[in-house]
Amino acid sequence: MGQPNILFLFTDDQRLTTLGALNNPEIRTPNLDRLVRSGTVFTRPYIMGSTVGAVCICSRSMLLTGRSLFRSPRDPQHGDGLALWPETLRQAGYTTFATGKWHNGPQAFARCFSSGADIFFGGMSDHLKVPVHQFNPHGNYPREAARLGGKFSTELFSDAAIRFLETYEAQAPFFLYVSYTAPHDPRMAPREFAEMYRPENIALPENFMPRHPFDNGELGIRDEQLAPFPRTPEVIRRHIADYYAMITHADFHIGRILEALERTGHERNTIIVFAGDNGLALGQHGLMGKQSLYEHSLSVPLVFAGPGIPAGRRCDALAYLHDVFPTTCDLAGIPTPQTVESVSLVPILRGEKPPAREHIFGAYKDLQRCLIGQRWKLIRYPQVGVTQLFNLQADPWELNNLADDPAHADTLLALDQRLRDHQRQLSDPLPLPPL
């Protein structure tokens, strides 16, 4: 069948636990649930964090370069000498097409894609008034030349992807990059989807708090101003209902793309990857945004489906979102560029070897650092002298801080040393004070 096509579906601010197939009975995601059943879903995928408040900038840069947080340029178009993911596929003979949010600069877009439509060079927008560009082969995308999309962003980008699938007749394999601005705020799903979720029927998360228990250094950022302090159950339920409505709306249009993939005959030779760029708190730990290192903010959905991908499988291997770059290269039979630091998940997908990582490292600005293992998680806040230790197996909601429990003193010290080791290995410039 030759090299597979690759369809990458990418959502904005969608946390891991927002799929019905992942034991969330409150949310309706029939198309993504079907994708999960037909492929392999990773249950412990993470981003590495961010050096800026707009977490998706760093997340997308790491995805694009396959490099770790402190070695991936905030603006990849200035990353001279670094291979870029779609560019690598393009150089290997793929037709590369993109639609939707591109937060990595027009020069990087020009390197990566041979065509595209309805391209948004921004971070967030009114979903009914998203400013988009049509593809320019010379990479000329002046801001004043953007036009308003004229449709809800999710529909607009899905329509562009479907047009591509319906008209693609070339012999070369394609890479189709569909990047939504949903469910990022403003959360304004069309009425029929908003009416699916009544706030009074939404369960509060177990780790709902009116306020974060201490100042984590980022309580004044824009995202935290989206709901008043103290957080109330009524306000948080409304936010979650609106969030779920946006995700269900996105799921509907993802279903349209998957139907077009099948209708056009491309499905039999297409690897589908679904992922999100970062998580979101929405009342958990008294937070609203993603500027933290809790599970709700670092964990993202990651699903692979298609030829050669085991169906109906859940994998608990620790993974990074930016592992997608070498994984797709491996699936396509393309050498992974030497500048890529992340690892291919294909051996794990095929059950050929045990998980590649014992720990996940996370960082947010110079305010927070964490280390995550299969069981234990350490978070340090060096600016305010706070340390948290969670047993994720017994306490997945991160409510019981064991850092001051003498029974876990050895575990705390061992994790702190591993955290420092990761800092050195990943070129983290922040010195941590002793515990």
TORKOL-4160 file (C-alpha; in steps of 0.2 Angstrom, whole numbers, padded with zeros to 4 digits, m for minus):
435
<pt num="1" X="0000" Y="0000" Z="0000"/>
<pt num="2" X="0015" Y="0011" Z="0000"/>
<pt num="3" X="0018" Y="0025" Z="0013"/>
<pt num="4" X="0002" Y="0029" Z="0023"/>
<pt num="5" X="m0007" Y="0046" Z="0022"/>
<pt num="6" X="m0007" Y="0055" Z="0039"/>
<pt num="7" X="m0022" Y="0064" Z="0046"/>
<pt num="8" X="m0018" Y="0075" Z="0062"/>
<pt num="9" X="m0033" Y="0081" Z="0071"/>
<pt num="10" X="m0028" Y="0094" Z="0084"/>
<pt num="11" X="m0039" Y="0103" Z="0097"/>
<pt num="12" X="m0035" Y="0118" Z="0108"/>
<pt num="13" X="m0036" Y="0117" Z="0127"/>
<pt num="14" X="m0044" Y="0100" Z="0127"/>
<pt num="15" X="m0038" Y="0090" Z="0143"/>
<pt num="16" X="m0036" Y="0071" Z="0143"/>
<pt num="17" X="m0052" Y="0067" Z="0153"/>
<pt num="18" X="m0064" Y="0074" Z="0140"/>
<pt num="19" X="m0068" Y="0059" Z="0130"/>
<pt num="20" X="m0083" Y="0048" Z="0134"/>
<pt num="21" X="m0072" Y="0033" Z="0130"/>
<pt num="22" X="m0061" Y="0037" Z="0144"/>
<pt num="23" X="m0074" Y="0035" Z="0158"/>
<pt num="24" X="m0082" Y="0052" Z="0157"/>
<pt num="25" X="m0101" Y="0048" Z="0155"/>
<pt num="26" X="m0106" Y="0066" Z="0156"/>
<pt num="27" X="m0098" Y="0071" Z="0139"/>
<pt num="28" X="m0104" Y="0066" Z="0122"/>
<pt num="29" X="m0090" Y="0062" Z="0110"/>
<pt num="30" X="m0096" Y="0048" Z="0099"/>
<pt num="31" X="m0084" Y="0050" Z="0084"/>
<pt num="32" X="m0069" Y="0052" Z="0095"/>
<pt num="33" X="m0075" Y="0037" Z="0105"/>
<pt num="34" X="m0076" Y="0027" Z="0089"/>
<pt num="35" X="m0058" Y="0032" Z="0085"/>
<pt num="36" X="m0052" Y="0026" Z="0102"/>
<pt num="37" X="m0061" Y="0009" Z="0100"/>
<pt num="38" X="m0053" Y="0007" Z="0082"/>
<pt num="39" X="m0035" Y="0012" Z="0088"/>
<pt num="40" X="m0024" Y="0014" Z="0103"/>
<pt num="41" X="m0026" Y="0027" Z="0116"/>
<pt num="42" X="m0012" Y="0033" Z="0127"/>
<pt num="43" X="m0018" Y="0036" Z="0145"/>
<pt num="44" X="m0003" Y="0045" Z="0151"/>
<pt num="45" X="0003" Y="0058" Z="0138"/>
<pt num="46" X="0009" Y="0075" Z="0144"/>
<pt num="47" X="0016" Y="0091" Z="0137"/>
<pt num="48" X="0032" Y="0097" Z="0145"/>
<pt num="49" X="0025" Y="0113" Z="0151"/>
<pt num="50" X="0029" Y="0131" Z="0145"/>
<pt num="51" X="0041" Y="0146" Z="0148"/>
<pt num="52" X="0027" Y="0158" Z="0144"/>
<pt num="53" X="0009" Y="0160" Z="0150"/>
<pt num="54" X="0002" Y="0156" Z="0132"/>
<pt num="55" X="0006" Y="0137" Z="0135"/>
<pt num="56" X="0001" Y="0132" Z="0118"/>
<pt num="57" X="0015" Y="0142" Z="0110"/>
<pt num="58" X="0028" Y="0131" Z="0118"/>
<pt num="59" X="0018" Y="0115" Z="0116"/>
<pt num="60" X="0016" Y="0118" Z="0098"/>
<pt num="61" X="0034" Y="0122" Z="0096"/>
<pt num="62" X="0039" Y="0106" Z="0104"/>
<pt num="63" X="0027" Y="0096" Z="0093"/>
<pt num="64" X="0034" Y="0105" Z="0078"/>
<pt num="65" X="0053" Y="0102" Z="0082"/>
<pt num="66" X="0052" Y="0086" Z="0092"/>
<pt num="67" X="0063" Y="0095" Z="0105"/>
<pt num="68" X="0062" Y="0097" Z="0123"/>
<pt num="69" X="0055" Y="0113" Z="0131"/>
<pt num="70" X="0072" Y="0123" Z="0134"/>
<pt num="71" X="0079" Y="0117" Z="0117"/>
<pt num="72" X="0064" Y="0121" Z="0107"/>
<pt num="73" X="0063" Y="0139" Z="0101"/>
<pt num="74" X="0048" Y="0149" Z="0106"/>
<pt num="75" X="0046" Y="0154" Z="0088"/>
<pt num="76" X="0051" Y="0139" Z="0077"/>
<pt num="77" X="0053" Y="0149" Z="0061"/>
<pt num="78" X="0069" Y="0156" Z="0069"/>
<pt num="79" X="0075" Y="0139" Z="0073"/>
<pt num="80" X="0089" Y="0138" Z="0061"/>
<pt num="81" X="0096" Y="0121" Z="0058"/>
<pt num="82" X="0081" Y="0112" Z="0066"/>
<pt num="83" X="0070" Y="0100" Z="0056"/>
<pt num="84" X="0051" Y="0104" Z="0057"/>
<pt num="85" X="0038" Y="0090" Z="0057"/>
<pt num="86" X="0028" Y="0093" Z="0042"/>
<pt num="87" X="0043" Y="0100" Z="0033"/>
<pt num="88" X="0051" Y="0083" Z="0036"/>
<pt num="89" X="0036" Y="0074" Z="0028"/>
<pt num="90" X="0036" Y="0086" Z="0014"/>
<pt num="91" X="0054" Y="0083" Z="0010"/>
<pt num="92" X="0050" Y="0064" Z="0009"/>
<pt num="93" X="0038" Y="0067" Z="m0004"/>
<pt num="94" X="0022" Y="0070" Z="0005"/>
<pt num="95" X="0009" Y="0083" Z="0000"/>
<pt num="96" X="0007" Y="0093" Z="0016"/>
<pt num="97" X="m0009" Y="0103" Z="0018"/>
<pt num="98" X="m0015" Y="0113" Z="0034"/>
<pt num="99" X="m0030" Y="0122" Z="0040"/>
<pt num="100" X="m0034" Y="0131" Z="0056"/>
<pt num="101" X="m0024" Y="0138" Z="0070"/>
<pt num="102" X="m0005" Y="0139" Z="0067"/>
<pt num="103" X="0004" Y="0147" Z="0081"/>
<pt num="104" X="0021" Y="0145" Z="0075"/>
<pt num="105" X="0024" Y="0160" Z="0062"/>
<pt num="106" X="0021" Y="0162" Z="0044"/>
<pt num="107" X="0039" Y="0158" Z="0039"/>
<pt num="108" X="0038" Y="0141" Z="0048"/>
<pt num="109" X="0021" Y="0138" Z="0039"/>
<pt num="110" X="0029" Y="0141" Z="0022"/>
<pt num="111" X="0043" Y="0128" Z="0026"/>
<pt num="112" X="0030" Y="0115" Z="0031"/>
<pt num="113" X="0016" Y="0115" Z="0019"/>
<pt num="114" X="0014" Y="0114" Z="0001"/>
<pt num="115" X="m0004" Y="0119" Z="0002"/>
<pt num="116" X="m0018" Y="0125" Z="0014"/>
<pt num="117" X="m0034" Y="0135" Z="0017"/>
<pt num="118" X="m0042" Y="0145" Z="0030"/>
<pt num="119" X="m0026" Y="0147" Z="0040"/>
<pt num="120" X="m0026" Y="0157" Z="0057"/>
<pt num="121" X="m0010" Y="0164" Z="0063"/>
<pt num="122" X="m0015" Y="0168" Z="0080"/>
<pt num="123" X="m0019" Y="0161" Z="0097"/>
<pt num="124" X="m0037" Y="0164" Z="0100"/>
<pt num="125" X="m0052" Y="0173" Z="0092"/>
<pt num="126" X="m0071" Y="0175" Z="0092"/>
<pt num="127" X="m0075" Y="0158" Z="0084"/>
<pt num="128" X="m0088" Y="0167" Z="0072"/>
<pt num="129" X="m0075" Y="0180" Z="0067"/>
<pt num="130" X="m0059" Y="0171" Z="0066"/>
<pt num="131" X="m0047" Y="0180" Z="0054"/>
<pt num="132" X="m0040" Y="0168" Z="0041"/>
<pt num="133" X="m0028" Y="0168" Z="0026"/>
<pt num="134" X="m0029" Y="0158" Z="0011"/>
<pt num="135" X="m0013" Y="0148" Z="0006"/>
<pt num="136" X="0001" Y="0159" Z="m0002"/>
<pt num="137" X="0015" Y="0148" Z="m0009"/>
<pt num="138" X="0028" Y="0162" Z="m0006"/>
<pt num="139" X="0024" Y="0163" Z="0013"/>
<pt num="140" X="0017" Y="0181" Z="0012"/>
<pt num="141" X="0004" Y="0182" Z="0025"/>
<pt num="142" X="0002" Y="0201" Z="0030"/>
<pt num="143" X="m0010" Y="0203" Z="0045"/>
<pt num="144" X="m0020" Y="0216" Z="0035"/>
<pt num="145" X="m0024" Y="0204" Z="0022"/>
<pt num="146" X="m0034" Y="0192" Z="0033"/>
<pt num="147" X="m0052" Y="0190" Z="0031"/>
<pt num="148" X="m0066" Y="0184" Z="0043"/>
<pt num="149" X="m0070" Y="0166" Z="0040"/>
<pt num="150" X="m0089" Y="0168" Z="0040"/>
<pt num="151" X="m0093" Y="0152" Z="0049"/>
<pt num="152" X="m0090" Y="0145" Z="0066"/>
<pt num="153" X="m0071" Y="0141" Z="0067"/>
<pt num="154" X="m0073" Y="0122" Z="0069"/>
<pt num="155" X="m0085" Y="0121" Z="0054"/>
<pt num="156" X="m0074" Y="0132" Z="0044"/>
<pt num="157" X="m0058" Y="0122" Z="0047"/>
<pt num="158" X="m0067" Y="0105" Z="0045"/>
<pt num="159" X="m0075" Y="0111" Z="0028"/>
<pt num="160" X="m0057" Y="0115" Z="0022"/>
<pt num="161" X="m0051" Y="0098" Z="0027"/>
<pt num="162" X="m0066" Y="0089" Z="0018"/>
<pt num="163" X="m0063" Y="0099" Z="0002"/>
<pt num="164" X="m0045" Y="0093" Z="0002"/>
<pt num="165" X="m0050" Y="0075" Z="0004"/>
<pt num="166" X="m0063" Y="0076" Z="m0009"/>
<pt num="167" X="m0052" Y="0084" Z="m0022"/>
<pt num="168" X="m0035" Y="0075" Z="m0018"/>
<pt num="169" X="m0030" Y="0064" Z="m0033"/>
<pt num="170" X="m0012" Y="0064" Z="m0033"/>
<pt num="171" X="m0002" Y="0048" Z="m0031"/>
<pt num="172" X="0009" Y="0055" Z="m0017"/>
<pt num="173" X="0004" Y="0052" Z="0001"/>
<pt num="174" X="m0003" Y="0067" Z="0010"/>
<pt num="175" X="m0001" Y="0074" Z="0027"/>
<pt num="176" X="m0017" Y="0083" Z="0032"/>
<pt num="177" X="m0015" Y="0095" Z="0047"/>
<pt num="178" X="m0032" Y="0101" Z="0055"/>
<pt num="179" X="m0029" Y="0112" Z="0070"/>
<pt num="180" X="m0045" Y="0118" Z="0079"/>
<pt num="181" X="m0047" Y="0134" Z="0090"/>
<pt num="182" X="m0060" Y="0124" Z="0100"/>
<pt num="183" X="m0063" Y="0121" Z="0114"/>
<pt num="184" X="m0052" Y="0137" Z="0119"/>
<pt num="185" X="m0063" Y="0151" Z="0125"/>
<pt num="186" X="m0073" Y="0161" Z="0121"/>
<pt num="187" X="m0084" Y="0145" Z="0124"/>
<pt num="188" X="m0098" Y="0149" Z="0112"/>
<pt num="189" X="m0104" Y="0133" Z="0105"/>
<pt num="190" X="m0120" Y="0134" Z="0093"/>
<pt num="191" X="m0136" Y="0133" Z="0103"/>
<pt num="192" X="m0140" Y="0115" Z="0098"/>
<pt num="193" X="m0124" Y="0109" Z="0106"/>
<pt num="194" X="m0125" Y="0121" Z="0121"/>
<pt num="195" X="m0142" Y="0115" Z="0125"/>
<pt num="196" X="m0135" Y="0097" Z="0127"/>
<pt num="197" X="m0127" Y="0102" Z="0144"/>
<pt num="198" X="m0137" Y="0109" Z="0158"/>
<pt num="199" X="m0125" Y="0116" Z="0172"/>
<pt num="200" X="m0136" Y="0109" Z="0186"/>
<pt num="201" X="m0133" Y="0092" Z="0179"/>
<pt num="202" X="m0114" Y="0094" Z="0179"/>
<pt num="203" X="m0104" Y="0085" Z="0193"/>
<pt num="204" X="m0091" Y="0096" Z="0201"/>
<pt num="205" X="m0074" Y="0088" Z="0200"/>
<pt num="206" X="m0067" Y="0080" Z="0216"/>
<pt num="207" X="m0053" Y="0092" Z="0217"/>
<pt num="208" X="m0065" Y="0108" Z="0215"/>
<pt num="209" X="m0059" Y="0122" Z="0227"/>
<pt num="210" X="m0065" Y="0140" Z="0229"/>
<pt num="211" X="m0047" Y="0145" Z="0229"/>
<pt num="212" X="m0030" Y="0138" Z="0226"/>
<pt num="213" X="m0022" Y="0134" Z="0243"/>
<pt num="214" X="m0007" Y="0145" Z="0240"/>
<pt num="215" X="0000" Y="0158" Z="0228"/>
<pt num="216" X="0008" Y="0147" Z="0214"/>
<pt num="217" X="0015" Y="0163" Z="0206"/>
<pt num="218" X="0002" Y="0164" Z="0192"/>
<pt num="219" X="m0015" Y="0168" Z="0200"/>
<pt num="220" X="m0017" Y="0185" Z="0191"/>
<pt num="221" X="m0015" Y="0179" Z="0173"/>
<pt num="222" X="m0029" Y="0181" Z="0161"/>
<pt num="223" X="m0035" Y="0164" Z="0162"/>
<pt num="224" X="m0038" Y="0165" Z="0180"/>
<pt num="225" X="m0049" Y="0180" Z="0178"/>
<pt num="226" X="m0062" Y="0171" Z="0168"/>
<pt num="227" X="m0071" Y="0167" Z="0184"/>
<pt num="228" X="m0073" Y="0177" Z="0200"/>
<pt num="229" X="m0064" Y="0173" Z="0216"/>
<pt num="230" X="m0069" Y="0163" Z="0226"/>
<pt num="231" X="m0074" Y="0150" Z="0213"/>
<pt num="232" X="m0092" Y="0144" Z="0216"/>
<pt num="233" X="m0100" Y="0128" Z="0211"/>
<pt num="234" X="m0113" Y="0137" Z="0200"/>
<pt num="235" X="m0100" Y="0147" Z="0190"/>
<pt num="236" X="m0089" Y="0131" Z="0188"/>
<pt num="237" X="m0103" Y="0120" Z="0182"/>
<pt num="238" X="m0108" Y="0133" Z="0169"/>
<pt num="239" X="m0090" Y="0134" Z="0163"/>
<pt num="240" X="m0088" Y="0115" Z="0162"/>
<pt num="241" X="m0105" Y="0114" Z="0153"/>
<pt num="242" X="m0099" Y="0127" Z="0140"/>
<pt num="243" X="m0083" Y="0118" Z="0138"/>
<pt num="244" X="m0091" Y="0101" Z="0135"/>
<pt num="245" X="m0103" Y="0109" Z="0122"/>
<pt num="246" X="m0088" Y="0115" Z="0112"/>
<pt num="247" X="m0080" Y="0098" Z="0113"/>
<pt num="248" X="m0096" Y="0089" Z="0107"/>
<pt num="249" X="m0097" Y="0102" Z="0093"/>
<pt num="250" X="m0079" Y="0098" Z="0088"/>
<pt num="251" X="m0083" Y="0080" Z="0089"/>
<pt num="252" X="m0097" Y="0082" Z="0077"/>
<pt num="253" X="m0086" Y="0090" Z="0064"/>
<pt num="254" X="m0072" Y="0078" Z="0066"/>
<pt num="255" X="m0085" Y="0065" Z="0062"/>
<pt num="256" X="m0088" Y="0074" Z="0046"/>
<pt num="257" X="m0070" Y="0073" Z="0042"/>
<pt num="258" X="m0069" Y="0054" Z="0046"/>
<pt num="259" X="m0084" Y="0051" Z="0035"/>
<pt num="260" X="m0076" Y="0060" Z="0021"/>
<pt num="261" X="m0060" Y="0050" Z="0023"/>
<pt num="262" X="m0070" Y="0034" Z="0022"/>
<pt num="263" X="m0081" Y="0040" Z="0007"/>
<pt num="264" X="m0066" Y="0045" Z="m0003"/>
<pt num="265" X="m0057" Y="0029" Z="m0001"/>
<pt num="266" X="m0042" Y="0036" Z="0009"/>
<pt num="267" X="m0047" Y="0028" Z="0025"/>
<pt num="268" X="m0039" Y="0011" Z="0021"/>
<pt num="269" X="m0021" Y="0019" Z="0020"/>
<pt num="270" X="m0022" Y="0033" Z="0032"/>
<pt num="271" X="m0015" Y="0034" Z="0050"/>
<pt num="272" X="m0026" Y="0045" Z="0060"/>
<pt num="273" X="m0018" Y="0055" Z="0075"/>
<pt num="274" X="m0029" Y="0064" Z="0087"/>
<pt num="275" X="m0022" Y="0075" Z="0101"/>
<pt num="276" X="m0023" Y="0091" Z="0111"/>
<pt num="277" X="m0011" Y="0105" Z="0114"/>
<pt num="278" X="m0013" Y="0106" Z="0133"/>
<pt num="279" X="m0026" Y="0103" Z="0147"/>
<pt num="280" X="m0036" Y="0115" Z="0157"/>
<pt num="281" X="m0041" Y="0117" Z="0175"/>
<pt num="282" X="m0059" Y="0124" Z="0175"/>
<pt num="283" X="m0061" Y="0124" Z="0194"/>
<pt num="284" X="m0050" Y="0110" Z="0198"/>
<pt num="285" X="m0038" Y="0116" Z="0213"/>
<pt num="286" X="m0047" Y="0133" Z="0212"/>
<pt num="287" X="m0039" Y="0137" Z="0195"/>
<pt num="288" X="m0046" Y="0140" Z="0178"/>
<pt num="289" X="m0032" Y="0140" Z="0166"/>
<pt num="290" X="m0018" Y="0129" Z="0161"/>
<pt num="291" X="m0003" Y="0138" Z="0169"/>
<pt num="292" X="0001" Y="0124" Z="0182"/>
<pt num="293" X="0009" Y="0107" Z="0183"/>
<pt num="294" X="m0006" Y="0097" Z="0189"/>
<pt num="295" X="m0013" Y="0083" Z="0179"/>
<pt num="296" X="m0028" Y="0092" Z="0172"/>
<pt num="297" X="m0016" Y="0105" Z="0164"/>
<pt num="298" X="m0002" Y="0094" Z="0158"/>
<pt num="299" X="m0011" Y="0079" Z="0152"/>
<pt num="300" X="m0018" Y="0079" Z="0134"/>
<pt num="301" X="m0028" Y="0066" Z="0123"/>
<pt num="302" X="m0017" Y="0056" Z="0111"/>
<pt num="303" X="m0025" Y="0043" Z="0100"/>
<pt num="304" X="m0017" Y="0033" Z="0085"/>
<pt num="305" X="m0028" Y="0023" Z="0073"/>
<pt num="306" X="m0027" Y="0016" Z="0056"/>
<pt num="307" X="m0017" Y="0002" Z="0046"/>
<pt num="308" X="m0005" Y="m0007" Z="0058"/>
<pt num="309" X="m0011" Y="0001" Z="0074"/>
<pt num="310" X="m0018" Y="m0011" Z="0087"/>
<pt num="311" X="m0037" Y="m0008" Z="0089"/>
<pt num="312" X="m0046" Y="m0006" Z="0106"/>
<pt num="313" X="m0030" Y="m0005" Z="0115"/>
<pt num="314" X="m0026" Y="0007" Z="0130"/>
<pt num="315" X="m0007" Y="0011" Z="0134"/>
<pt num="316" X="m0002" Y="0018" Z="0150"/>
<pt num="317" X="0016" Y="0021" Z="0145"/>
<pt num="318" X="0023" Y="0039" Z="0149"/>
<pt num="319" X="0023" Y="0049" Z="0133"/>
<pt num="320" X="0026" Y="0067" Z="0128"/>
<pt num="321" X="0015" Y="0075" Z="0115"/>
<pt num="322" X="0031" Y="0079" Z="0105"/>
<pt num="323" X="0034" Y="0060" Z="0103"/>
<pt num="324" X="0021" Y="0062" Z="0088"/>
<pt num="325" X="0035" Y="0069" Z="0077"/>
<pt num="326" X="0046" Y="0053" Z="0077"/>
<pt num="327" X="0032" Y="0041" Z="0079"/>
<pt num="328" X="0024" Y="0047" Z="0062"/>
<pt num="329" X="0041" Y="0047" Z="0054"/>
<pt num="330" X="0043" Y="0029" Z="0060"/>
<pt num="331" X="0026" Y="0024" Z="0053"/>
<pt num="332" X="0029" Y="0032" Z="0037"/>
<pt num="333" X="0046" Y="0023" Z="0035"/>
<pt num="334" X="0055" Y="0040" Z="0035"/>
<pt num="335" X="0072" Y="0043" Z="0045"/>
<pt num="336" X="0069" Y="0054" Z="0060"/>
<pt num="337" X="0080" Y="0070" Z="0059"/>
<pt num="338" X="0095" Y="0070" Z="0070"/>
<pt num="339" X="0089" Y="0087" Z="0078"/>
<pt num="340" X="0074" Y="0078" Z="0085"/>
<pt num="341" X="0075" Y="0073" Z="0104"/>
<pt num="342" X="0059" Y="0064" Z="0107"/>
<pt num="343" X="0056" Y="0046" Z="0104"/>
<pt num="344" X="0045" Y="0035" Z="0093"/>
<pt num="345" X="0031" Y="0027" Z="0101"/>
<pt num="346" X="0029" Y="0013" Z="0087"/>
<pt num="347" X="0038" Y="0000" Z="0097"/>
<pt num="348" X="0026" Y="0003" Z="0112"/>
<pt num="349" X="0011" Y="0003" Z="0100"/>
<pt num="350" X="0017" Y="m0014" Z="0093"/>
<pt num="351" X="0021" Y="m0021" Z="0110"/>
<pt num="352" X="0039" Y="m0024" Z="0105"/>
<pt num="353" X="0047" Y="m0016" Z="0120"/>
<pt num="354" X="0043" Y="m0009" Z="0137"/>
<pt num="355" X="0039" Y="0009" Z="0139"/>
<pt num="356" X="0054" Y="0021" Z="0135"/>
<pt num="357" X="0052" Y="0032" Z="0150"/>
<pt num="358" X="0052" Y="0031" Z="0169"/>
<pt num="359" X="0048" Y="0049" Z="0172"/>
<pt num="360" X="0040" Y="0064" Z="0164"/>
<pt num="361" X="0048" Y="0081" Z="0167"/>
<pt num="362" X="0037" Y="0097" Z="0168"/>
<pt num="363" X="0041" Y="0116" Z="0170"/>
<pt num="364" X="0031" Y="0132" Z="0170"/>
<pt num="365" X="0041" Y="0148" Z="0169"/>
<pt num="366" X="0053" Y="0149" Z="0184"/>
<pt num="367" X="0038" Y="0146" Z="0195"/>
<pt num="368" X="0035" Y="0128" Z="0195"/>
<pt num="369" X="0044" Y="0111" Z="0192"/>
<pt num="370" X="0038" Y="0093" Z="0192"/>
<pt num="371" X="0043" Y="0075" Z="0190"/>
<pt num="372" X="0030" Y="0062" Z="0186"/>
<pt num="373" X="0032" Y="0043" Z="0187"/>
<pt num="374" X="0020" Y="0029" Z="0186"/>
<pt num="375" X="0015" Y="0031" Z="0204"/>
<pt num="376" X="0023" Y="0046" Z="0212"/>
<pt num="377" X="0023" Y="0065" Z="0207"/>
<pt num="378" X="0033" Y="0079" Z="0214"/>
<pt num="379" X="0029" Y="0097" Z="0211"/>
<pt num="380" X="0041" Y="0111" Z="0218"/>
<pt num="381" X="0037" Y="0130" Z="0219"/>
<pt num="382" X="0054" Y="0137" Z="0222"/>
<pt num="383" X="0049" Y="0155" Z="0222"/>
<pt num="384" X="0037" Y="0152" Z="0237"/>
<pt num="385" X="0045" Y="0137" Z="0245"/>
<pt num="386" X="0031" Y="0125" Z="0243"/>
<pt num="387" X="0033" Y="0106" Z="0239"/>
<pt num="388" X="0019" Y="0094" Z="0234"/>
<pt num="389" X="0021" Y="0075" Z="0234"/>
<pt num="390" X="0006" Y="0065" Z="0227"/>
<pt num="391" X="0003" Y="0046" Z="0225"/>
<pt num="392" X="m0006" Y="0047" Z="0209"/>
<pt num="393" X="m0012" Y="0029" Z="0210"/>
<pt num="394" X="m0021" Y="0032" Z="0226"/>
<pt num="395" X="m0024" Y="0050" Z="0224"/>
<pt num="396" X="m0027" Y="0054" Z="0205"/>
<pt num="397" X="m0035" Y="0071" Z="0209"/>
<pt num="398" X="m0020" Y="0077" Z="0218"/>
<pt num="399" X="m0028" Y="0081" Z="0234"/>
<pt num="400" X="m0017" Y="0073" Z="0248"/>
<pt num="401" X="0000" Y="0082" Z="0249"/>
<pt num="402" X="0012" Y="0069" Z="0257"/>
<pt num="403" X="0028" Y="0080" Z="0256"/>
<pt num="404" X="0028" Y="0083" Z="0275"/>
<pt num="405" X="0024" Y="0065" Z="0279"/>
<pt num="406" X="0040" Y="0057" Z="0287"/>
<pt num="407" X="0035" Y="0040" Z="0280"/>
<pt num="408" X="0038" Y="0046" Z="0262"/>
<pt num="409" X="0054" Y="0056" Z="0266"/>
<pt num="410" X="0065" Y="0044" Z="0256"/>
<pt num="411" X="0053" Y="0045" Z="0241"/>
<pt num="412" X="0053" Y="0064" Z="0242"/>
<pt num="413" X="0072" Y="0065" Z="0242"/>
<pt num="414" X="0074" Y="0052" Z="0228"/>
<pt num="415" X="0062" Y="0061" Z="0217"/>
<pt num="416" X="0070" Y="0078" Z="0220"/>
<pt num="417" X="0087" Y="0071" Z="0214"/>
<pt num="418" X="0079" Y="0063" Z="0199"/>
<pt num="419" X="0071" Y="0080" Z="0195"/>
<pt num="420" X="0088" Y="0089" Z="0196"/>
<pt num="421" X="0095" Y="0076" Z="0185"/>
<pt num="422" X="0081" Y="0079" Z="0172"/>
<pt num="423" X="0085" Y="0098" Z="0174"/>
<pt num="424" X="0103" Y="0095" Z="0169"/>
<pt num="425" X="0099" Y="0083" Z="0155"/>
<pt num="426" X="0086" Y="0095" Z="0148"/>
<pt num="427" X="0096" Y="0112" Z="0150"/>
<pt num="428" X="0084" Y="0119" Z="0162"/>
<pt num="429" X="0092" Y="0135" Z="0169"/>
<pt num="430" X="0082" Y="0136" Z="0185"/>
<pt num="431" X="0092" Y="0132" Z="0201"/>
<pt num="432" X="0081" Y="0123" Z="0214"/>
<pt num="433" X="0085" Y="0127" Z="0232"/>
<pt num="434" X="0087" Y="0112" Z="0244"/>
<pt num="435" X="0071" Y="0104" Z="0251"/>
